[in-house]
Amino acid sequence: MSSSSIAANAYATAARLFSPAAGASRAAGQGGGFGEMLRSAVQNLDQTARTTDQRSQAMAAGRADLIDVVTAVAETEVAIESLVAVRDKVVQSYEEIMRMQI
């Protein structure tokens, strides 16, 4: 597997996590909104991290390919970076609101 396909998989995971269409359909259909989207992203990150752990353990046991482990780690890294970016924006927005004069 080439590095371009690894990057494509990682970006596809990030797009799936934070696609506006998915968030809008969830908000319209279930009334979830931002909190539901964030909960879903954290659950997806948890599942991605568990998959990475399983692939790492399988590689240590000699049952997995190095490329699979590297791909899983890259996908987890993108998911973590995406959640950190969202967290930073939420904190920045909160600070902006607190600076507003009423």
PyMOL commands that set and color helices and strands:
alter all, ss='L'
color gray80, all
select helices_A, chain A and resi 3-17+20-30+33-60+66-99
alter helices_A, ss='H'
color red, helices_A
deselect
rebuild
show_as cartoon
